[in-house]
């Protein structure tokens, strides 16, 4: 028996659900003795399984099936060799071309560690109590200063509410301002995980189509003028990356002012523009304080930070404060102290400037590699910035099948059609490029799926 057979057996047992995440597997010497093969044979199979994310080695504690493993489907798995239709595990923490992950190799680790040490050493006794619900005051001040300078806004620190990110922003806003049956509008297509959350917390959820000028505000006014909330990504629409046109911005603001409705602006990657033409935030045009501006540091710095923020309109401060004290507990203080110093000392500005240049280069490298690997298969409608591209399919193929094929090779792309809620859809792959470091790397990533993609196209 060779290492390939041992690897295939374990992989099949995991896919079939017979071995579950966290289950311990035999030690190498024990299994080698049981199968009467060389230890090196078992060791090689284990190394491949660890490399692919099926196993994790825990040193003296032994080897286990990866506790983080998530199987998309096991119902169709048979005891024979896996076929093309089998859903393979989706491990969001691994793989290439992931969405929304900043360039981790470009992060200023040394500076961050230096600031972290200073912040930890400066922790005072009174700061070891329950953290402020609305956030660490110096961080609120630093965020207000940053937004006022970089995004053309005019905020006071008391308007900043520090949260754990995008989903916390939506939950808190709707908890504070919405009535149970208020109509909530979301873009179509729209951010996949935002859509899934809203289906659970907004019972009266409706969708507004998006075209090359962003959300179709004419459609909104024609069919949903009575809506109480409209959630938009006006700078780089998620996922199409188009910008809400200036006439539509004014039209949307006029609707909100006349109807007394709220616009929730998700400016998740507004910092990443690739020309000197900076796209102003929708909030910068808001003369009647109807826009609730939200942002996150997960996209600009690191997802593990879990720090976001929302900006409360002046008339809502008391309501956010009152309900916030009931619903929220405040984020851990130390990460907020570190981030506050990182912002106030100007490191964040320098980091963003560096990332703009880097992302523009990396987008170009990925586009060139895609065209070289799949000539004529995709078309692109490039925008001024962002963190991902949409590779639109020009030929008759379902993007879900293509995305599944790529994900089997640990390329974490998503089918564009899955971001749509209504029947009229476009098809393609939503692809992250921020961690592509060279054209050669991009080619090496895409090469293993090239032949299978062609075969799928011809089937």
C-alpha positions as CSV (number, residue, x, y, z in Angstrom):
1,X,0.0,0.0,0.0
2,X,1.4,3.4,-1.0
3,X,0.9,6.9,0.6
4,X,-1.7,7.8,-2.1
5,X,-4.0,5.1,-1.0
6,X,-3.7,6.0,2.6
7,X,-4.4,9.6,1.7
8,X,-7.4,8.7,-0.4
9,X,-8.9,6.5,2.3
10,X,-8.7,9.2,5.0
11,X,-10.0,11.9,2.6
12,X,-13.0,9.7,1.7
13,X,-13.8,8.9,5.3
14,X,-13.8,12.6,6.2
15,X,-16.0,13.5,3.2
16,X,-18.4,10.7,4.0
17,X,-18.7,12.1,7.6
18,X,-17.3,8.9,9.2
19,X,-14.4,11.0,10.6
20,X,-15.6,14.2,12.1
21,X,-13.7,17.5,12.8
22,X,-11.7,17.1,16.0
23,X,-11.5,13.3,15.8
24,X,-8.1,11.9,16.6
25,X,-6.3,9.6,14.1
26,X,-3.7,7.0,14.9
27,X,-0.1,7.9,15.5
28,X,2.2,7.4,12.5
29,X,4.1,4.5,14.0
30,X,0.9,2.8,15.1
31,X,-0.8,3.0,11.7
32,X,2.4,2.0,9.9
33,X,2.5,-1.2,12.1
34,X,-1.2,-1.8,11.6
35,X,-0.9,-1.5,7.8
36,X,2.5,-3.1,7.6
37,X,4.0,-0.3,5.6
38,X,7.1,1.9,6.2
39,X,6.6,4.9,8.6
40,X,7.7,7.2,5.8
41,X,4.7,6.1,3.7
42,X,2.2,7.0,6.5
43,X,4.1,10.2,7.3
44,X,3.9,11.3,3.6
45,X,0.1,10.8,3.5
46,X,-0.3,12.7,6.8
47,X,1.8,15.6,5.5
48,X,-0.4,15.9,2.4
49,X,-3.6,15.8,4.5
50,X,-2.2,18.4,6.9
51,X,-1.1,20.6,3.9
52,X,-4.6,20.4,2.4
53,X,-6.3,21.3,5.7
54,X,-7.9,17.9,6.5
55,X,-5.6,17.2,9.4
56,X,-3.9,19.3,12.0
57,X,-0.8,18.2,14.0
58,X,-0.9,19.0,17.7
59,X,2.6,17.8,18.6
60,X,2.5,15.6,21.7
61,X,-1.3,15.6,21.6
62,X,-1.2,13.8,18.3
63,X,-2.9,14.4,15.0
64,X,-6.6,15.2,14.5
65,X,-9.1,15.9,11.8
66,X,-9.1,19.7,11.5
67,X,-11.6,21.1,14.1
68,X,-12.2,24.1,11.7
69,X,-13.2,21.9,8.8
70,X,-16.6,22.6,7.4
71,X,-18.2,20.2,4.9
72,X,-20.6,21.9,2.5
73,X,-22.3,18.6,1.8
74,X,-21.8,14.9,2.6
75,X,-25.1,13.4,1.6
76,X,-24.0,12.6,-2.0
77,X,-20.6,11.1,-1.0
78,X,-20.3,7.4,-1.8
79,X,-17.7,4.9,-0.8
80,X,-16.2,4.9,-4.2
81,X,-13.7,7.5,-5.5
82,X,-15.2,11.1,-5.3
83,X,-16.8,12.3,-8.5
84,X,-16.9,15.8,-9.9
85,X,-20.3,16.5,-8.3
86,X,-19.1,16.0,-4.7
87,X,-19.0,19.2,-2.6
88,X,-15.6,19.4,-1.0
89,X,-14.8,21.2,2.3
90,X,-14.9,24.9,2.4
91,X,-12.1,26.2,4.7
92,X,-12.5,29.9,4.7
93,X,-9.2,30.4,6.6
94,X,-7.2,28.8,3.9
95,X,-6.9,29.0,0.1
96,X,-6.0,31.7,-2.5
97,X,-8.0,34.5,-4.0
98,X,-10.1,35.1,-0.9
99,X,-12.4,38.0,-0.7
100,X,-12.1,40.9,1.7
101,X,-8.6,39.9,3.1
102,X,-6.1,42.7,3.1
103,X,-2.5,42.2,2.0
104,X,-1.2,40.6,5.1
105,X,2.4,40.7,3.8
106,X,2.1,44.5,3.5
107,X,1.0,45.0,7.1
108,X,3.5,47.0,9.3
109,X,4.0,44.2,11.8
110,X,7.0,45.7,13.6
111,X,5.3,49.1,14.1
112,X,2.1,47.4,15.3
113,X,4.1,45.2,17.8
114,X,5.9,48.2,19.1
115,X,2.7,50.1,19.7
116,X,1.1,47.0,21.2
117,X,3.9,46.7,23.8
118,X,3.6,50.4,24.8
119,X,-0.2,50.1,25.1
120,X,0.0,47.0,27.3
121,X,2.6,48.6,29.6
122,X,0.6,51.8,29.9
123,X,-2.6,49.9,31.0
124,X,-3.9,51.6,34.2
125,X,-5.9,50.0,37.0
126,X,-9.0,51.9,36.2
127,X,-8.8,50.7,32.6
128,X,-9.1,47.1,33.8
129,X,-12.8,47.6,34.6
130,X,-15.7,47.1,32.2
131,X,-14.8,49.0,28.9
132,X,-17.0,51.9,27.8
133,X,-20.0,50.6,25.8
134,X,-19.6,53.2,23.0
135,X,-15.9,52.7,22.8
136,X,-12.5,54.0,24.1
137,X,-12.7,57.8,23.9
138,X,-9.2,58.3,22.3
139,X,-10.2,55.9,19.6
140,X,-13.5,57.7,19.0
141,X,-11.5,60.9,18.7
142,X,-9.0,59.4,16.3
143,X,-11.7,57.9,14.0
144,X,-13.6,61.2,13.9
145,X,-10.4,63.0,13.0
146,X,-9.5,60.5,10.3
147,X,-13.0,60.6,8.7
148,X,-13.2,64.4,8.7
149,X,-9.8,64.6,6.9
150,X,-9.9,61.7,4.6
151,X,-13.6,61.2,3.7
152,X,-14.7,64.9,3.8
153,X,-17.0,64.5,6.7
154,X,-17.8,66.6,9.8
155,X,-18.2,64.5,12.9
156,X,-17.7,64.9,16.6
157,X,-16.2,62.1,18.6
158,X,-19.4,61.6,20.6
159,X,-21.1,60.5,17.3
160,X,-18.7,57.5,17.0
161,X,-19.9,54.1,18.3
162,X,-17.2,51.4,18.3
163,X,-18.6,48.0,17.3
164,X,-17.2,44.6,16.3
165,X,-17.8,45.2,12.6
166,X,-20.3,45.1,9.8
167,X,-22.9,42.7,11.2
168,X,-22.8,44.4,14.6
169,X,-23.4,47.7,12.9
170,X,-26.6,46.5,11.1
171,X,-27.9,44.7,14.2
172,X,-27.4,47.7,16.4
173,X,-28.8,50.3,13.9
174,X,-32.0,48.3,13.3
175,X,-32.4,47.5,17.0
176,X,-32.2,51.2,17.9
177,X,-34.2,52.8,15.1
178,X,-36.4,50.2,13.4
179,X,-39.9,49.1,14.2
180,X,-40.7,45.4,13.8
181,X,-42.3,45.7,10.3
182,X,-40.3,48.6,8.9
183,X,-39.4,48.0,5.2
184,X,-35.6,47.5,4.7
185,X,-34.0,47.8,1.3
186,X,-30.9,46.0,0.2
187,X,-28.9,46.1,-3.1
188,X,-29.4,43.3,-5.6
189,X,-26.8,41.9,-6.0
190,X,-25.6,42.7,-2.5
191,X,-23.0,41.6,0.0
192,X,-23.7,37.9,0.5
193,X,-23.3,37.7,4.3
194,X,-25.2,40.9,4.8
195,X,-28.1,39.5,2.8
196,X,-28.1,36.3,4.9
197,X,-28.1,38.3,8.2
198,X,-30.9,40.7,7.1
199,X,-33.1,37.7,6.1
200,X,-33.0,36.8,9.8
201,X,-33.4,40.2,11.5
202,X,-35.4,42.2,9.0
203,X,-38.8,40.5,8.3
204,X,-39.9,43.1,5.7
205,X,-36.8,42.9,3.5
206,X,-36.9,44.0,-0.2
207,X,-34.3,44.4,-2.9
208,X,-33.4,47.2,-5.3
209,X,-31.5,46.4,-8.6
210,X,-28.0,47.6,-9.2
211,X,-26.7,48.6,-12.6
212,X,-23.5,50.4,-13.8
213,X,-24.5,53.6,-11.9
214,X,-25.2,51.8,-8.7
215,X,-28.5,51.3,-6.9
216,X,-31.5,52.1,-9.2
217,X,-33.1,54.9,-7.2
218,X,-35.9,55.3,-9.8
219,X,-36.9,51.7,-9.0
220,X,-36.7,52.4,-5.3
221,X,-39.1,55.4,-5.6
222,X,-41.4,53.5,-7.9
223,X,-41.9,50.4,-5.8
224,X,-40.5,51.1,-2.4
225,X,-40.9,54.8,-1.6
226,X,-42.4,53.9,1.8
227,X,-39.2,52.1,2.9
228,X,-37.7,53.1,6.2
229,X,-34.1,52.0,5.6
230,X,-31.9,51.7,2.5
231,X,-28.6,49.9,2.9
232,X,-26.1,50.9,0.2
233,X,-22.4,50.5,-0.7
234,X,-22.0,53.7,-2.8
235,X,-18.3,54.0,-3.2
236,X,-17.5,50.5,-4.5
237,X,-20.7,48.5,-4.7
238,X,-20.5,45.0,-3.2
239,X,-20.0,42.9,-5.4
240,X,-20.1,44.8,-8.7
241,X,-17.6,47.5,-7.5
242,X,-19.5,50.3,-9.4
243,X,-19.9,53.7,-7.8
244,X,-23.3,55.3,-7.1
245,X,-23.5,58.1,-9.7
246,X,-23.7,61.7,-8.4
247,X,-27.3,62.3,-9.7
248,X,-28.4,59.1,-8.0
249,X,-26.7,60.2,-4.7
250,X,-28.7,63.4,-4.7
251,X,-31.8,61.5,-5.7
252,X,-31.4,59.0,-2.8
253,X,-30.7,61.8,-0.3
254,X,-33.8,63.7,-1.4
255,X,-35.9,60.6,-1.0
256,X,-34.6,60.0,2.5
257,X,-35.2,63.6,3.5
258,X,-38.7,63.8,2.1
259,X,-39.8,60.4,3.6
260,X,-38.0,60.7,6.9
261,X,-36.1,57.5,6.1
262,X,-32.6,56.4,6.9
263,X,-29.7,55.5,4.5
264,X,-27.1,53.1,5.9
265,X,-23.8,53.8,4.1
266,X,-21.4,50.9,4.2
267,X,-18.0,52.3,3.2
268,X,-16.2,49.0,3.6
269,X,-13.3,49.8,1.2
270,X,-13.7,53.5,0.3
271,X,-10.0,54.1,1.1
272,X,-8.9,52.0,-1.9
273,X,-9.0,54.2,-5.0
274,X,-6.4,54.0,-7.7
275,X,-6.4,57.4,-9.2
276,X,-6.2,60.9,-7.8
277,X,-9.9,61.2,-8.2
278,X,-11.2,60.4,-4.7
279,X,-14.8,59.3,-4.6
280,X,-16.4,61.3,-1.7
281,X,-18.6,59.5,0.8
282,X,-22.3,59.7,0.3
283,X,-22.4,61.2,3.8
284,X,-20.4,64.2,2.7
285,X,-23.4,65.3,0.6
286,X,-25.9,64.7,3.4
287,X,-27.3,68.1,4.4
288,X,-30.2,66.7,6.5
289,X,-28.4,64.1,8.6
290,X,-30.3,61.1,7.1
291,X,-27.2,59.0,6.4
292,X,-25.8,56.6,9.0
293,X,-22.1,56.1,8.0
294,X,-20.5,52.7,8.9
295,X,-17.0,51.4,8.4
296,X,-14.6,48.6,9.5
297,X,-10.9,48.0,10.0
298,X,-11.2,44.4,9.0
299,X,-10.7,45.3,5.3
300,X,-8.0,48.0,5.8
301,X,-5.9,46.3,8.4
302,X,-6.7,42.7,9.5
303,X,-10.0,40.7,9.9
304,X,-8.8,39.3,13.2
305,X,-9.1,42.8,14.8
306,X,-12.9,42.8,14.7
307,X,-13.2,46.5,15.2
308,X,-15.8,48.6,13.2
309,X,-17.7,51.7,13.9
310,X,-20.9,53.6,13.0
311,X,-21.6,57.3,13.1
312,X,-24.8,58.2,14.9
313,X,-26.8,61.2,13.5
314,X,-27.1,63.9,16.1
315,X,-30.9,63.3,16.7
316,X,-30.3,59.6,17.5
317,X,-27.5,60.0,20.1
318,X,-29.7,59.5,23.1
319,X,-31.4,56.4,21.6
320,X,-28.1,54.8,20.7
321,X,-26.7,55.5,24.1
322,X,-29.8,54.2,26.0
323,X,-30.2,51.0,24.0
324,X,-26.5,50.5,23.6
325,X,-26.1,50.2,27.3
326,X,-28.6,47.4,27.3
327,X,-27.5,45.5,24.2
328,X,-23.8,46.0,24.0
329,X,-20.9,45.3,26.5
330,X,-18.1,47.2,24.9
331,X,-15.1,45.8,23.0
332,X,-11.9,44.7,24.8
333,X,-9.9,47.8,25.7
334,X,-6.4,46.9,24.7
335,X,-7.0,46.5,21.0
336,X,-8.8,49.8,21.0
337,X,-5.8,51.5,22.7
338,X,-3.4,50.0,20.1
339,X,-5.6,51.1,17.2
340,X,-6.1,54.6,18.6
341,X,-2.3,55.2,18.8
342,X,-1.8,53.7,15.4
343,X,-4.3,56.1,14.0
344,X,-3.3,59.2,15.9
345,X,0.4,58.8,15.1
346,X,-0.3,58.8,11.4
347,X,0.7,55.1,10.7
348,X,-2.8,54.3,9.3
349,X,-2.5,57.0,6.6
350,X,0.9,55.7,5.5
351,X,-0.4,52.1,5.4
352,X,-3.4,53.0,3.3
353,X,-1.3,55.0,0.8
354,X,1.0,52.0,0.5
355,X,-1.9,49.6,0.0
356,X,-3.4,51.7,-2.8
357,X,-0.3,51.3,-4.9
358,X,0.1,47.7,-4.0
359,X,-3.5,46.7,-4.8
360,X,-3.4,48.5,-8.2
361,X,-0.3,46.4,-9.1
362,X,-1.8,43.2,-7.8
363,X,-5.1,43.6,-9.7
364,X,-3.1,44.1,-12.9
365,X,-1.1,41.0,-12.3
366,X,-4.1,38.9,-11.6
367,X,-6.0,40.2,-14.7
368,X,-3.0,39.4,-16.9
369,X,-2.7,35.9,-15.4
370,X,-6.4,35.2,-16.0
371,X,-6.2,36.4,-19.6
372,X,-3.2,34.2,-20.2
373,X,-4.7,31.1,-18.6
374,X,-8.3,31.6,-19.9
375,X,-8.1,33.6,-23.1
376,X,-11.5,35.0,-24.1
377,X,-13.4,33.2,-21.3
378,X,-14.1,36.2,-19.1
379,X,-14.8,39.9,-19.5
380,X,-14.1,42.6,-17.0
381,X,-15.7,46.0,-16.2
382,X,-12.9,47.6,-14.2
383,X,-13.7,50.4,-11.8
384,X,-11.5,52.9,-10.0
385,X,-10.6,50.8,-7.0
386,X,-11.7,48.1,-4.5
387,X,-10.3,44.8,-3.3
388,X,-11.8,42.3,-5.8
389,X,-12.7,41.9,-9.4
390,X,-15.7,40.3,-11.1
391,X,-14.8,38.0,-14.0
392,X,-18.1,38.0,-16.0
393,X,-18.7,34.9,-18.0
394,X,-19.2,35.4,-21.7
395,X,-20.3,31.9,-22.6
396,X,-23.1,29.7,-21.5
397,X,-22.0,28.2,-18.2
398,X,-23.4,28.3,-14.7
399,X,-21.0,30.1,-12.5
400,X,-21.9,27.9,-9.5
401,X,-20.4,24.9,-11.2
402,X,-17.3,26.8,-12.2
403,X,-16.9,28.2,-8.6
404,X,-17.2,24.8,-7.1
405,X,-14.5,23.5,-9.5
406,X,-12.1,26.2,-8.5
407,X,-12.9,25.8,-4.8
408,X,-11.9,22.1,-5.0
409,X,-8.5,23.5,-5.8
410,X,-8.7,25.8,-2.7
411,X,-9.3,28.9,-4.8
412,X,-11.9,30.7,-2.6
413,X,-13.9,32.4,-5.3
414,X,-17.6,32.9,-5.2
415,X,-20.3,32.7,-8.0
416,X,-21.7,36.1,-8.7
417,X,-25.2,34.7,-9.2
418,X,-25.3,33.7,-5.6
419,X,-25.2,37.3,-4.6
420,X,-28.5,38.0,-6.3
421,X,-31.9,37.7,-4.5
422,X,-34.2,38.1,-7.5
423,X,-34.5,36.3,-10.8
424,X,-32.6,38.6,-13.1
425,X,-28.9,37.7,-12.7
426,X,-25.5,38.1,-14.2
427,X,-23.0,35.3,-14.0
428,X,-19.3,35.2,-13.2
429,X,-16.7,34.8,-10.4
430,X,-16.0,37.2,-7.6
431,X,-12.3,37.1,-7.1
432,X,-10.0,38.7,-4.5
433,X,-6.6,39.8,-5.6
434,X,-5.1,41.6,-2.6
435,X,-2.6,38.8,-1.6
436,X,-1.3,38.1,-5.1
437,X,2.4,38.9,-5.0
438,X,3.5,38.3,-8.6
439,X,2.3,37.4,-12.0
440,X,4.1,34.1,-11.8
441,X,2.3,33.3,-8.5
442,X,-1.1,34.1,-10.1
443,X,-0.3,31.8,-13.0
444,X,0.8,29.0,-10.7
445,X,-2.5,29.4,-8.8
446,X,-4.6,29.3,-11.9
447,X,-2.8,26.6,-13.8
448,X,-4.2,23.6,-12.0
449,X,-7.8,24.6,-12.8
450,X,-7.2,25.6,-16.5
451,X,-7.7,22.2,-18.0
452,X,-10.7,21.3,-15.9
453,X,-12.3,24.7,-16.6
454,X,-11.9,24.1,-20.3
455,X,-13.4,20.6,-20.0
456,X,-16.3,22.0,-18.1
457,X,-16.8,24.6,-20.8
458,X,-17.0,21.9,-23.4
459,X,-19.3,19.6,-21.5
